[in-house]
């Protein structure tokens, strides 16, 4: 328009109109622009985030420091275009910018699939070709994602609110999220809901991954947990294996493991479901009763209609990789999308956007933002462990309360979560038979303390009613 190139028009809006820049902050990534203008946009965006005003040339030069010489020519072109642009035309220019980047993604994917992987008769690596296409689809979906999830007025939605209330009154199950199998948590939250991010914080050795794994198993089994456990406890001889209870329909789950190899996690899951010693499975030393329980649990897993997907991904994976795999699972089973999504854990991931640079705490914060964004775009709950900082030395004697400010490396982890449970670490924690987990953030309810019994030899955690201990069976003793 007006003979001004698209990238210059976009940046002219950014340095001349605060309202437009506010909209651009969440809509534009630096890689949408041509390389010679990316640095200027990153500097403008950084200054706006810090000062909340449209940056002047002096502000930009100060923020860029020694790099200003490389950005100044781009800024001069943009400044000259300011009188020629009209902020009311920003929306159509944004569409053109995204369409151009969309075109680049398609061309790049086509080149990777056909020029590098197609010999005229067949693909050299079909899996790699599929991976390229899935990644392109994920980036294109992200490009056109809705920035406003829902909009309305209280007066306009009042009739709808009353209708929803009446529906919940008649069917209370409509108000439930996915219960994670621990009474106090489920009482307070009524389950974790779509678009929510739950973080499990803890210092090293407190059982973060064990708690997350038990939540994932409980969510996957749902109402089948108690009948399955009663059946496992009743098995005495091989003939009892034929009396498996009919499973109740629940949901599939997906567990992305970054910290632990596939086989190690699989053994832990088997021990948890079966209620048999982990080391016994690993070393082939289960006793006769334990072997029957293990066989029975495997038979149930095999016949259960819902899948517990395990995805072993390397350190440095991004939310884009998670999203591509999740979309693949949803396409394979559109009537049973995996819920919740578990990532073990966010701190081991990398940032999606190559243009996002900065200190480690900022990168971790961006990962949390992208995780929360993922839950909202795909309407799915997510659970992940997160490392806690050690308390200050002056606090160590009384062990500082594990509040949300102790989430390691970035407060943005807490800011982007809906619920935070922090596990308390006491002196000689590894000798303790119980686990104390504090609900330190809950956007939709009260805070509380959950006390669980630990049977980590069986990879299990149990609720802790008064005067109750986990059920023992022949061949095991309480740890």
N, C-alpha and C positions, 0 to 999 in steps of 0.2 A: 504494500500500500504506500502511496506517495513516493514510490521509488526507493523506499528505505528497506534494506534487507531484514528478513524476519528476526534474526538473532539480535540485531541492533534495536528493532522495535520493542522486543520483549524486555531488554535491559533498560530502554528508555522509560518504559512504564515503571520499572523497579526503582529508578533513581529520581522519579518525579511525582509519584502519587502513593501516599502511605497506605490507603485502603487497598489499592491494587497489589502493592508489595506484600501486604498481610495475606492476601489470597494466594499469591505466588509462593509464599514460604512453604506451603504444604503441597503445592501442585507441581512444582518444577524441581527436577534434579539436574545437577550440573551436566551430566552426560547427555541430556536432551539437546544441549547447545553444541555448536561447533567448537573444536578445541581451543581456538584463539580467544573465545569469550568465556570459557569455563572458569578460569581463575578469577575474573572480575565478578561473575555471579556468586562464587563461593565467598568472596570478600564482602560483597553487598549483603549476602544472607547472614554471614557471621556478625557483621556490624548491627544489622537490624535485630538479631536475636539478643545482642548484648545491650543496645541502647534504646530499642523500641521506637526508633525514628528513622526516616529515610536518610541514609548517610550522605554527607556532602563530600566533595572531592578531598578536602583536608582530612576528614575522618577516614576515608578509604585509604588515602596515602599513608596515614599513621598506622592503620591496621595492617596494611600490606608490608610496611617496612621496606627492606631492601628489594622486595619483589615488585614494588610499585613501577619501576622502570619497564617491566615486562607487561604491565597492565595499563599503563597510561595511554598508549595509543588506542586501545579498545575503548577506554573511557572517553577519549576525545570524540571518537565516532558516535558514541552513544549520546554524549552531551549535545552535539550538533543536531541530533535527531529529535530532541525533546520537543521543540516547537511544532514538529510535524506529526506527532502521534496524539491520539485521543484515547483516554483510558476506557471509553465506552466500547472500543474495538478490541480490547484485550481478550475477551472470551473467544472471538473467532481466531485471533492470532495464536492463542493457546491450543485450539483445535488443530491448527496447521502445524504447530511445533510438535505435538504428539503424533500427528499423522506422519510427519517426516521421520521421527524416531522409530515409529512402527515400521515404516518402509525399510529403515536401516536394519532392524532386527530380522525382518523377513529375508532380506538379501543376505545377511550374514549367515542365517540358518540355512538358507538354500545353498550357499557356497560350501558350508561345512558338510551338508548332507550329500550334495551331488558332485561338486567339483573335487572334493577330497575323499569321498566315500563310495562313489558310484563308478563302475568301470564300463558302463554301457549296457551291461546285462544283469548285474546284481550288485547289492551293497556289500562292501568289504566287511563292515561291522554293523549289523542291524541294531544291536543294543546301543551302540554309540549314536547311530542315527536317531533312534527313538529318544535318547537322552537329550540330544541337541534340540529336537522338536519340543519336548516337554519343557525344557528350560525357556525356549522362545515363547511358548504359550504362557508360562508363568510370568515372564517379564511383560508381555502384552496385557495380561489381566491386571497386573500391578499398575501399568500405565494408565488404564482407563477405570481404575477402581473409583468408587463413589467416595468423595471426601466428606459429604454430609450423609450420615447414616439414616436419619429420620428427622423430619421437621414438622411442627404443628403448633397449635395454641391450646391452652388448657380448656378454653370454652369450646373449641372445635372437637376436642377428644373426650369431653365429659360424658356424652352418651356411650361411647365405646368403653370407657373405664367402668361404667356401671354394668354393662353387659359382661365384661370380663370378670368382674367381681361375682356376679350371679353364677357364671359358669364354674368358677373356682369353688364357690360355696356348694354347688351340686356335685362337683368332682374335684376334691382336694388334691388329687394326684397331678392336676394341671399346674399346680404351683411348685411342684417338686423339680429340683435339678437332678443331677446324677449323684446318688448317695455313695460315699466313699468307704462305708462300712465301719465307721467309728461313731458311737452313739452321740457323744457330746458335739463333735463337729457337725454331724448330720442334723442334730437338734437345732443348733444355732443358725446354720446356713440353709437348711432344708435342701442340701445338695449343691454341688457346683454347677453353674448354669452356662449355657452357650455364651460365648464372647467374654468369658472370665478367665483371668490368669491367676493361678494359685502358686505361690512360691513357698517352698519348704526350706527354711534357713537353718544352718547349724555349722558349728566348727567341725574340723576333721575328726572322724571317729565317733560322731554322735548318732549315726544311723539315718542320715538324710535319705540315702538311696533305698534303704530298707523300708522306710515309711512310705516313700513314693511308690515303690514296687507293690507294697501291700494295698495301697489305695487303688492302684491300677488293677490289681487282681480282683479286689472287692467290687469295683465298678463293673468289670467284665462279667463276673459271676452274678452280681445282683442278688435276686431272690433265690438263686440256686445255691448260694453259699451254705446256708444251714442244712438243707436236705442232703447236699453232697457230703458235708462233714458228718452228719448222722449216719449216712451209708458207709463212709470210710471207717467210722468207729465200730460199725456192726460186723464188719468182715472178719471172719475167723478162719474160713477155709476157701479154697479156690472156687468152689461152687457158688459162693456168695457173690462172685463177680458178675453173675448173670442177673442180679437183682437191682441193677442200676436204676435210680429214679429217672423219670422222664423229665428232661430239662425244660425250664420255663424260658420263653423268649426274652432276651435282654438286648445286648448290643455288643458290637465288636470294639476293640481298642487297638491303639498303636503305640508302641514304645520305641522311641529313638534313643539308642544307646551310643554315647560318645566315649564315656569313661571306661566301659567294660566290654570285652569281646562278646560276640553272639553266644558262643557255647557256654561261657561262664554265667551269663544272664539266664540262659535257658535252664541250666541246672538249678539256679536259685528259684526260678519260677516253678519248676517241677517240685522242689522241696516245699515251697510255700503252699501250693495247691494240695499236695499229698499229705503235708504235715509229717514229713520224715526227715532225718538228718541230712543236711547238705553234703557233708563229707562222706556219708555212706553211699550217696549216689555217685559222687566223684570217684571214690576208691573201690566201689563194688563190694561194700562190707555191710549192707543192710541185713538185718536179721529176717527171719521168716515172716513175721507179722508186718514188718516195714516193707518187705518186698510185695506182699499182697496189697498193701495200701498204695504203693507206687504203681503197680500194675493197674489197680482200679482207677486211680487218678488219670493215668494215661489213656485208659479206655474212655473215661468221661470226656477228656479233652478232645479225643479223636471224634467222638460222636456229637459233641456240643456244636450247635449250628452257627455260633458266632466265633470269629477268629480273634486271637490275640497276636497281632502282627509285631514282630521284632525287626527293627531296621538298624543294623550296625553301620554307623557312618563315622568318617574320620574326624579328628579334631580339626577345627578350622572350617567346618561346614557352616553354611549360612541359612537364614530363614528361607531363602529362595530354593535351596536344595530340599529343605523340609517341605515346603509348599508343593514343589513338583512331585515328590513322592506321595504326599497326602492326596493330591488331586488324582494321581494314578490309582491309588487305593479306592477312592470314591468312584472313579469311572469303572473299576472292576466290579464294585458292589454298590451301585447307586441306591439300593434300598436299605443298606446297612453301613452308612459312613462311620468310620471309627471315631468313637468318643469315649473318654477324653483322649487328647493327644498328650503324651508324656515325653519330655526331653530331659535326658540325664547327661549333662545339664547345660544351661544357658551360658555359664561362664566360660565354657570350652569352645564356644562358637566364634565365628568371625562376622564382620559387618557385610551386608549385601552390597552397598554402593561403594565402588572403588574411590569415588570422589570424597567420601566421608573420611577425613583423616583427623588425627588428634591423639590425645593421651589415652591410655588404656581405660581409664574410668569412663571417658566419653564414648569409646567404642562399645563397652559393656552396656552403657545406657541406651545406645542406638539399637543394640540387639534386643533389649527389653521392649523398646518402642515397636520394633518390627514384629516381635512375638505377640504383643498385645494387638497390633494391627491385624495380624494373621487370625487371631481368635474372632475379631469383629467381622472381617471380610468373609470368613468361612463359617461363622456361627457355630463355633466349636469351643468347648472348654479346654484349657491347657494346664498341666501340672509340671513343675520343674523344681529340682533342688537348687539351692543357691548357697554359696559359701558365706559364713559369718566371720567378721573380723574378731580377733581375740580382744577381750576387754582390756582396758588400760591396766598397767601394772599395779597402780594404787587401788584398782577395783578387784584384783584377782583373788584376794582373800575371801571376799564375800560373793564373788562371781556376779558381775554386773548383769542386770536383767537383760535378756536377749530381745531387745525391742527392735523396731524396724530400722532404726538408724545404724544398726550394726551390720546390715547387709554389705558384704565386702565389695570394695572397688568402685561402687557407684550408687548414690542415692536414687538415681533414675530407675534402678531395679524396683525399688519400693514405690516410686511414683507411678509406674506403669502396671502395677499389680492390683488386683481387686481384693485378694486375701493373702495374708502372710502368716505362716505358722513357723515359729522359731523354736528349735529344740534346745533345751537348757543343757549345759555341760557342767556337771558337778565334779568334785574331786573324786578320783577313782571311778569315773563314769562307766568304764568298761566292766566294772564289777557290779554295777547296779542292775537289779532285776526289773526295774521299771524305767519308763521314758516319760519325761515331763515336756510337753510341747505347748507353747504359749501361742494362742491366736492373738497376734499383736496388731493386726489390721484386718478389718472386716467392713467393707463399704456398705453392707446391707444388714448389719446386726451388731451384737455385742461382742466383746472380747472375753476370752476365757482361758482356762488351762485344761489341757487334755492329758490324762495320766493313762499310759498304756503299759501292759506287761510285755516284756521282751522274751521271746524264745528264738533268738537269732541262730541257734543250732538248727532250727527248722525253718529259718528265714521268715518267721511269723511275728506279728504284733497283735495283741489282744486288748479289747476293752478291759477296764479294771473296776468292776463293781466291788463294793465292800465285801470283805471276807471271801473273795473268789480268786481262784488260781486257774491257769489254763488246764484243760482236760489232758491228763496223761494217758498213754496207752502202754501196753507191755513192750518193753524194750527201750523206753526213753525215760529220762529223769529230768526234773526241772533244772534249768541252768541258773 
